[in-house]
Amino acid sequence: QKEVEQDPGPLSVPEGAIVSLNCTYSNSAFQYFMWYRQYSRKGPELLMYTYSSGNKEDGRFTAQVDKSSKYISLFIRDSQPSDSATYLCAMSEDSSYKLIFGSGTRLLVRP
Amino acid sequence: DADVTQTPRNRITKTGKRIMLECSQTKGHDRMYWYRQDPGLGLRLIYYSFDVKDINKGEISDGYSVSRQAQAKFSLSLESAIPNQTALYFCATSDWTTGGGETQYFGPGTRLLVL
């Protein structure tokens, strides 16, 4: 079993929809949780960063962490075609280098 | 995104050949990493370096070697390439802050095909 599981998609939604992307994990020691966005033929770029449980909001993006369920989510409101990309979750046990990545969910937002 | 550059961007090579992938950064970060990305497997760490004299193996270092020529340069070598090393390779640097956690910045990637 992988430490971090992520549905590969693709997830196809119409423009303006609310998108929910999720990851589950097995290691209860994870404390730092990240979402990266990766456009085609580009490197991943950090989108959201949260510590421990709770919510964090940044514009149209909201990251949620539920440590009791070992489940994290990224919500995108008012989705745009420019949001079409692969979204990778990543997590670490402490504030160290060792990130464990999910395999990514491909999102397509249709105009 | 030009802060972390990788060369070449695409490379085709044959089994048994030695090749080098290069990474340069202008972010002034001490920490640098090499990952490979395969469909369905996500990003996996090959090697990492916390400074010029500190190099460490990651999760999947067999068949690879690295060289940290300077703070800004970190190269990955495949000593004798094999087809299952066909993948997308990323270099990353990190901005570690005390108590603030790790933020990694990725280069654009090198697409490698080993025939």
Interface residues (C-beta under 8 A of the other chain):
Chain A: V4 Q6 P8 Y32 Y36 R41 K42 G43 P44 E45 L46 Y49 Y51 L88 A90 S92 S95 S96 Y97 K98 L99 F101 G102 S103 G104
Chain B: D1 V4 R31 Y33 P39 G40 L41 G42 L43 R44 L45 Y48 F50 F90 A92 S94 W96 T98 G99 G100 G101 E102 T103 Q104 Y105 F106 G107 P108 G109
